[in-house]
């Protein structure tokens, strides 16, 4: 580990505090010294670089938390643990096959399990419909069972979502090792299964939340001008993690989730998207959400710095 002298810390602090004052005296916009400032020593530059990295990690972490739908109280974030089988409907078969192939590639890149049996029972459905808002409201009224385990507030959140896409994920409570809980394990309130594992801590749960199914519905009118790969990549971000669309095209990180709000949306999964997914699925499934968001911040900034060194 490299230690920085107290004198260097003091010097940098003086520079940081002095910069705004000098700018105010000169009636100009204040600027903090950057790592390339020739008046700084190597140690001082290192301190500033590290501070900038931590600041960037926090920004990414907050953005990740913002786009990820909040889990149920006292539950960890859900994740896929079983094999994934995807189907695409509401679009010509040859186009659907392209979307499915791209989606499957993305799933493999994240490292999730895939069911390659052509006759497998789909647990992810990607659909194209004529009126996505009307379709979901009709499902809520007439076929509420399609929302599976979702609580009322989660169904309302899905139904009231704005934009041309609706998505939801159904889940199952499992043990910390991913084993389905059986009611015979205990007599919980209302017959709820009890997990008798007692290894939970403040940052780890006794249970995990397994994603059992996902639905992503697109309004056909919104697909004009979007490529099949873009549609598949967008569906990837909505089906593998319970995310929301991003309405601000000028957010802190470029993401395919701006596909329907940005005329210059990314053509595929971005650096943020790919590393968000990989970090989301790293570590134990029982981790506290804050730890997951922290991992995402570190993973994304690592990738950004790597690309910067390569001149991308």
Secondary structure, 3 states (H helix, E strand, C coil): CCCCCHHHHHHHHHHHHHHHHHHHHCCCCCCCCCCCCCCCCHHHHHHHHHHHHHHHHHHHHHHHHHHECCCCCCCCCEEECCCECEEEECCCHHHHHHHHHHHHHHHHHHCCCECCCCCCCCCEEEEEECCHHHHHHHHHHHCHHHHCCCCHHHHHHHHCCCCCEEEEEEEEEEECCCCECCHHHCCCHHHCCCCCCCCCECCECCEEEEEEEEEEEEEHHHCCCCCHHHHHHHHHHHHCCCECCCCCCCCCCCCHHHCCCCCCCCCCCCHHHHHHHHHHCCCCCCECHHHHHHHHHHHHHHHHHHHHHHCC
